[in-house]
Amino acid sequence: DDEKTKITEINSKISELTTKFGQNLLAETNGFELILSKNDLDGLSDDIIAAASEAAIQKMNQLENEEDKNKYKDKYLFTPHRTSMYPFLTESSRRDLREKLYNSYVMRGDNNNENDNKEIVSKIAKLRSEKAKLMGYETHAHFILEERMLKTPQEVYDLLTQLWEPALKRSLVEVSDMQKIVDAEGKDF
């Protein structure tokens, strides 16, 4: 009964932390904007440009302060939301801007600010480990995998190792192909 009570408490804490994690992630996603001028749109199709212009207009219409509105006037807005980000990353010829938008996405929750998730992730991992041990498992991975296709962490590692060599060979070919394009464009990265 004591272990059941403890597991219930752990589940409750994990639920709270998971909710906070998601809220932080959403705040980081909603908090970043890449506001561009016409001369920043190289490589983008007319449809993507029109969507970014519309996003800036919508944002401008949500604001009351004229000074804030002017920030978006005759501009183009991209965000880390996938529907905005992926087209930009796919088509833009501006590597510096692609990198900026991409980093805003991959660094969500890892910016040492009020939305940082590192401590939350650590707490969740510790609670999951504690719960697994209470339930008689060596680790959280052992607990989760018991009812899955692969039953142990070692089986997962073995499968990943099988996939690794062919994936690595393919990625090296793709990197070589991309480098040829970079070199042909006279770049040095």
JOMO-V454143 format. One record per pair of residues at least 12 apart in sequence whose C-alpha atoms are under 6 Angstrom apart, sorted by the first residue. I is the first residue (numbers start at 0). J is the second residue. D is the distance in whole Angstrom. If there is no record, write none. Layout:
# JOMO-V454143
{{I:J:D} {I:J:D}}
This chain:
# JOMO-V454143
{{13:123:6} {23:114:5} {24:107:6} {24:108:6} {27:107:5} {28:79:6} {32:77:6} {32:78:5} {33:76:6} {33:77:5} {34:75:6} {34:76:5} {35:74:6} {35:75:5} {36:74:5} {41:91:6} {41:92:6} {42:90:6} {42:91:5} {42:92:5} {43:90:5} {43:91:5} {51:75:5} {51:76:5} {52:75:5} {54:76:6} {55:71:5} {55:75:6} {55:76:5} {59:71:6} {79:104:5} {127:139:6}}
